[in-house]
Amino acid sequence: MADNKQQRFRFSEAPIWDLQRTYYEEQGMNAWNNDQVPQYITSNPMIATAYAEMIFGFLQDRAGKGYISEPVTILELGAGAGRLAFHVLHKLCELRDFAGIVLPPFRYVMTDLALKNVIGWKNHPALQSYIQQGLLDFARFDAVHDTEMNLVVSQITIRPGDLKQPLLIVANYFFDSIPQELIYVGGGKIFECDVLIESPDNSNLLNASEALEQMTLNYEHRRAPRYEAETYPYRDVIALYQQELEDSHILFPEVGLTCLERLNQLSQAGFLLLTADKGDHRLDNWKFAEPPELILHGSFSLTANYHAIQQVFEQKGAQTLFTTHHYKNINVGSIFMLEQPLSYANTRLAYRRCIERFGPDEFFSMKEWVDLQFETMGLHQILAFWRLGGYDAEFFIQSAKHISNLLPEASDEEMLDIQRGIHIMWSSYYVMEQRYDLALDAGLLLFEMDMYEDAKLFLEISVHADEDEPVPTVLYCLAICSYELGMEDEALEYTREALVLEPEHEEALELLKCFE
């Protein structure tokens, strides 16, 4: 058994952060394969729709103030797999086109630390139309250090003061994954929490994920007068913690705060932040908090301190919105660091409508229940939840077999709704690194409903996209579709292809007789 070695670090300078950085730089978009790093909860169509509604409200508010010529920059921090950006743009363009009103132009900028991700987004098929329309750009951005943004497509550099419109920042699963300070409050005093890291001697031979898994973390306190000094920029928040907390470990987002302050400098008109994370904005949730434990998922995450972020920017005149009810899975909030923030009525109403009343956290709680119960659900219930989730492909993949089992009892109206849902789903499908043959599931379901034209479309997409040899049954289904559509030459060709792969395929042999 390997010997272990122990080292002591200030928490924000511990090697866990270098390993975090290395993991994402090495893995690129593969980090989100099979949801190893969680992404569904913060990038599904439902949360994207909520964000699109808020962004649309913000564009309305800016137009109402007369600012319609300069573009609004929507900057996503830690855009990861790219799925959220795609869904937000899809929904935002739908809202823009449906409303048909005068709005300022906008551009969405996806950013991340990992250059592999930036390259992956630039080449992703689903994003090409937005790039060509000038609606989407990319940048590598280091949240710890960078003060400007070099856009990849337009070759523009955004420097402090360049933006005339407020910067709209999207930050999902961001603040929980960047370096944080760890302090301890006890007896009205502030202590630095140093972390003692024990790792095997062969840790230099491990990859980042393995090294994180084999680390053991312990903590020791030492007095930290820097936080109590009048010159410390967040002294007022620290003073509040000294007054209100006892025996509490606090993750303090110094890097997150300075990142937001640097981004604020890019615009002459402030910023609007939309953010979702495992994070607490209520001071009570930090009372008697234990030392943090790393939540491992290839990389790691911690709890974000939304309370500190809220306090700092409210002291600067911002308005913050968090739900009045307690969150279960994800806390969705917004910070209006803007002149006269209360005048942004459309944006605030969108938050009330799409997050406060029923939002991404409630949806995910329902989805967890549905995941366990969907095999007992009727078709009308499945369709209702599918609509609620924005015709999400993940839910369709999960429930396609059950939908198939329910088709014999389905009404014509329900089958038409399934057909319509499949087309909506396909129009907003973002392919991840771990490919799934969604077109095959869609095509087979349409085939079962005798919707041969649509079935043929999706089954051919599946056959052409699949690098493996086609399945004889799929070729037979294509033959039937072609035959029913009066395309006898294609039907014969598909029948012969099926029989080449499976000479004893009974249905294909029977169909072949129709051409003799």
N, C-alpha and C positions, 0 to 999 in steps of 0.2 A: 504494500500500500504506500502511495506517495506521501512524503512528508508535506506538511502545510507550513506556509509562512504567513506572518501577520504584519500589516503595515497600517499606519495611521494617517488620515487625510482630513482636511476640511471637506465637508460634505460636497460642496459645489465644485471642488477640485479633485474629487475621487476618480479613480480610473473607470468607474462605471460609465461615466459620461463619454470618455474616449471610446469605450467598447460600444456604447450606443451609436455613436457616430460611425464607427467602423462597420457595424452591422448593416446600417442602411446604405452606406456607400458601397459595400460589397454586394449586398443582395439586390439593390435597385428595386424594381417593381416586383421581383420575385418574393419580396418580404411579405406580400399580401396573398400569396398563394394559399388556397384553402383556408383563408381567414386566420392564418398563423398569427399575424399582427391584426387585431380586430379592425374591421373597416365597415362592416355592414351597418352598424347602428348609427354611424356618423356620415354615411354616404349613400343611403338608400333613396329612392325617389320621393318618399314622404318628407324626409328632412330637407331634401333639395327643393321640393315645392314650397315648404315653409320659408326657406331662405329666398327663393325667387320672389315670393310674395312681398317679403320685406324689402328686397332690393328694388322691386317695381314700385313699391310705395315710396321709397327714397327718391327714385327718379321722378316720380310725380311731385314730391315735395320740392325738389330742386327746380323743376319746371315751373311750379307755382310761384317760386321766388324770382323767376325770370332768368335762371341760369340754364340755358338750353343749347349754347353753342359749344362750350368746352366739354370734352368727354369725361365721364366718371370712370375712374380706374377701380376695378374690383380685384383686390389682391388676396389670393389664398395662400396662407402660410402652411407649409408642410402638406402639400396637395397629394402626396402619397401615390396611390394607385391611379388617381385621376378621375375616379368614378363620380365623386361629388361635383367636381367642376363641370363634367359633361352633363349631368342631370340638371344642375342649376342653369346652365346655358340653354339647355333644351326647354325647360319650363319658362325661363325668362323671355326667350324669343316667342314662345307661345302666347304669353301674356301681352307682350308688346304688339304682336300681330293682331290679336283678338281685340285689344282696346282701340287701336288705331288713333292714338292721341299723340300730341307733340311731347317728346321726351328728349332729354339730352342724350347724345350717343354714349356708348359704354364700351369698355374693353375689359376682358377678364384676364388676369395674369396669374398663372399657376407657378408657384415657387416651391423649392425644396433645397435641402442641403446637398442631396445626392445628385451628381451630374447624370448618372445613369437614368434617373427618373425623368429629368428634363429631356434627354434624348428620346426616351421611351414615349413620352407624351407627344413630342414633335412628330413622331412617326406613327402614332396610333391612328388607324383608319377612321375611327368614330369622331376624331377631333379635326379632321382635315377641312370639312366644310366651314367650321368656325374660324379656322386659320385663314382660309381663303377670303372670308367675308371681313377680315380685319377685326373680328370680335375676340380673338384669343391670342395670347402671347405667353412666353415662358421666361423664367429667370432662375438662375441658381442664387440662393439667398441663404446666408449664414446669419441666423437670428442673434447670435452672440456678438458679432462684430460689425456687420455690413451697415453702411450708411447711405448707400445708393443701390440702384437696381438696373442691371444691364439686360435689356430685353432681347431675346434671341431672334425673333422673327423680324421685328421692325428695326432692329439695330439701334434702338433709342436707349439712352441712359437717363433714368429718372434720378435727379439730384435734389437735395433739400431746396424747397421753395418752388419746384418746377410745376407742381400740380395746382391748378386754379380751383378745381372742384375738390370737395372733401374726399379723402381716401376711404374706400369701403373695404374693410379688412374681414376676411373669413378665416377663422382659426379653430378647426375641429381637431380634437386629440393632439393639440399642439402644446399648450402650457403644461401638460402633465408629463411631457417627454423631453423638455429642455432643462438645462441645469437650474437647480434651485438651492437656496440656502436652507440650512436646517438649524433652527434656534430652539432653545428651551426657555420657558418662562417659569420662574419659581421665586417665591419670596419677593416679588416686585422687581426682580433683576432679570437681565437677559444673558443667556449663556449660548456660546457657540457649541453645536453638537458635532464633535469630530467622529468620524466613522473609522472603526477598526475593521479592516478587511482581511479575512483569512482565506487564502487560496492555495491550491496545490502547487508544489514546486515546478511542475511541468505546465503551468498555466500559459507560458509563452508558446506552447505547442497547440493550444486549443484555439478554435475559432471563437469569435466574439460571443455567440450564443452559448456555447459550452462553457466559456470562462465565466459568464454571468451566472449560469446555473450552479457552478461549483464554488461560488463565493459564499462566505458566511459573513454577515455584517453585524457588528456590535457598536454601541455608541458610548461616548464619554463626554461629559460637559466641561467647559472651561469658560470663565467670565469673558464677555465680549463687549467691552466699552464702546466699540465703534458704532454699534447700533443705537446707543443711548446718547451719542454726541449730538450737539445741536447742528452740526454740519452734515449729519447723515440725511440724505434726501427724503427718506421715508420715516423720519423721526416721529411724526404724528401718529402713524399707524402703530409703530413700535410702542409708543407711550400708551395707546389704547390697549394693547395686549398686556402691558405691564399692569395696567389698572384693572382689567377685566378677567385675566386668565391666571390660572395657578396650576402648576404641575402639568404643563402642556407643551407638547412638541409641535412646532409650527414649521411647515414648509413655506419658506418666504420667496416669492417669485421676483427676485431682484433682476434676473436676466430677462424675464418676461416683461417687466415694467420698463426697463431701459430699451428693450426692443420696440415696444409700443411708442415710447417717446421718440426714438429715432425715426420710426415710420411717420409719426405725427409731423416731423420736420419736413417731410417730403411735400406736404400740402400747405397751401396758404390758408386753408379753410377747415382744418381739423380732420377728424376721422369718425367713422361709424364702425364699431366692432360687432360682428356676429360670431358667437363662439359656443361650442358645445364640448363638454369634457366631463370626466369624473372629477367634479370640483365643487367645493362648498363656498357659498357666499354668505352663509349665516355664521356669526361669531360663535354661537352656541355649539356648533358642530366641531369647533376646534378646542373646546374646553376639555381638559384632561386627556388630550390626544396622546396616544402612545407613539413611540418611534415608528417611522414608516417602514413598511415592508415592500420590497420590489415586487410588482406584479409582472411576472415573466411571460413573454409570448414571442420568443425569438429575441426580441429586444426587451425593454421593460418600460413600465409607466408607474407614475405615482399619482397622488391626489393633487389636483390643481387648487391653489388658494385664490379663489375668485373674490373672497372677502377683501384681501389686501388690494387687489386690482381695482375693485369697486371703490374702496375707501380713497385710494390715491387720486383717482380721476374725478370722483365726486368733489374732492377738495379743490380741484382745478376748475370746477364749474360744470362737469358732465352730468348727464342724467343716465342712470343705469336701470335696466329692466331685467329682473329675474322673476321666475314664477312665484306666486304667493303660496302655492302648495309645495310640499317637499318632493324632491325628485327621487326616483328609485334607481334608474340605470344611467341616466345622462342629464346633466344640467345645462340648459340652453339659455344663454343670456345675451344682452346687447348693451353696449356702452356708446352713448351719444356724446362724443367729445367735439361738440359743435357750438357755434354761436346760436343762442336761443334754441336749445334742444327741444323744448316743448312745442315749438312751431312745426316740428316734423310729424304732423298728425297722421298722415297716411302710413308712415313707417311704424309709428307706435300702434296704430290700429291693426296693422298686419301682424305685429307681435302678439297683440291681444287675441286676435282671431286664430292664428296658426300655431301658436306656442302656448300661450297662457290657457286658453279654453280647452284645447286638445292638441297636443303637440308630439314631437318625436319620442319623448320619454314614454308617454302613454301608449303610443303606437307600438313601441318595442315591448312594453309589458304585455300588451294584447297578443303580439306575435309569439312571445314565449309560450303563452297559453295555447294559441292556435297550433303551434308546432307539436304540441302533445295531443291535441284533440282533432286535428283536421280529418283524420280517417273516419270520424264519427259525424262530420259536418255534411249537411246537404249541399246541393249544387248552388242554391240561391245564397247560402251563407258563404260558400267559397268565393262566389262572384262578388259578393258585397265586400269581403275583406280584401280581395284582389284589387277592387276599385279603390278602396280606402288607401291601400299602399301604393297607388300610382301605377298599377299593372306591373308590379315588380317581377322581374324574371326569376329571381331566386324562389319566390313563393310558387310560381308556376312550375318550375322544375321539381319542387318538392311535392306538388299536389297533382301533377299531370296523370299519374297512374290512377289516382283516386277519381279524378274527373272522368277518365276513361271508363272506370267501373260504373259511374253514375249516368253515363250517356243513354243507356237503354230507356231510362225513365225521364230523360230530359225533354222539355218542351221545345218547340221551334224557336220561341223567343230566347230561351236560355242558350240554345246552340248559336243563335245569331250574336248573342252577347259574348260568348266564348270567342267566336270568330273576330269580332270587333276588338276584343281585349288582346288577342294575339297580335293583331296588326299594330295596336298602340304600343304594346310591349316591345315588339321588334323595332319600332321606330326609335325607341329610346334604350336600346340594349347596348351596354358597354362591355366589350369582351375583356375579361381579365387574363392574366398570364396563364392561369390554369383553365384551359379551354373546356367548355361543355357544349355538346351538340344541341343547342336550344332549337335550332331549325328542325332537327329530326323529331323532337318531341312535339313541336307545333304541327309539323306536317302530318305525323301519324294521327294526331287528334283530329285534325281537319279531314283526313281521309276517312276516319271512323264516322264522321258526320256527313259523309258523301259530298263534301265541299271540294270537288276534285280540282278545280282551277287553282284555288289557294293551296291545297295540299301539294299539288305538283310544283308550285313555286318554291315552297319551303323544303320539300324533299330534294329538289334539284340543288338548292343552296347547300344542303347538308352533304350531298354526294360530291359536289365540286370542292367543298371546303375540307373534306375529310381526306387526310393523306393516306389512310389505310384503304384496303380493298373494300368496295361497297358490299353491304349485306344483301344477299339475294332477296330477302323479304322486302327490303326497301325498293329494289329494282322492280320487283313484282308490283308493288303499290304504284310505282311510277307508270308501269305498263297499264294498269287498270285506269289510272287518272287519264292517261293519254287516250286510251280506248274510249272512255266515257265522253271525252271532249272531242271525239271525232278525229284524233290525230293518229291514224292507224299505222303510219310508217314508224313514228316514234314508239308506239305501243309494241310493235313487232321487235324493234331494236332493243327495247328494255327487256322484253320477254326473253330474247336470245341471250342477252347479257346475264340475266338471272340463271338461265339454264347452263351457261358455261361454268358458273360458279357452283351450281347445285343441280346436276343433271336430272335428279329424281324429284325435283320440286313439283309436287302434284298440281298445285294451283297454276303454276306457270305452264306446265304441260297441257293442262286443260284449256288455258287461254290460247296457247299456240294453235289449237285446233280451229279457233275462230278465223285464223288467217289462211287456212288451207282451202 
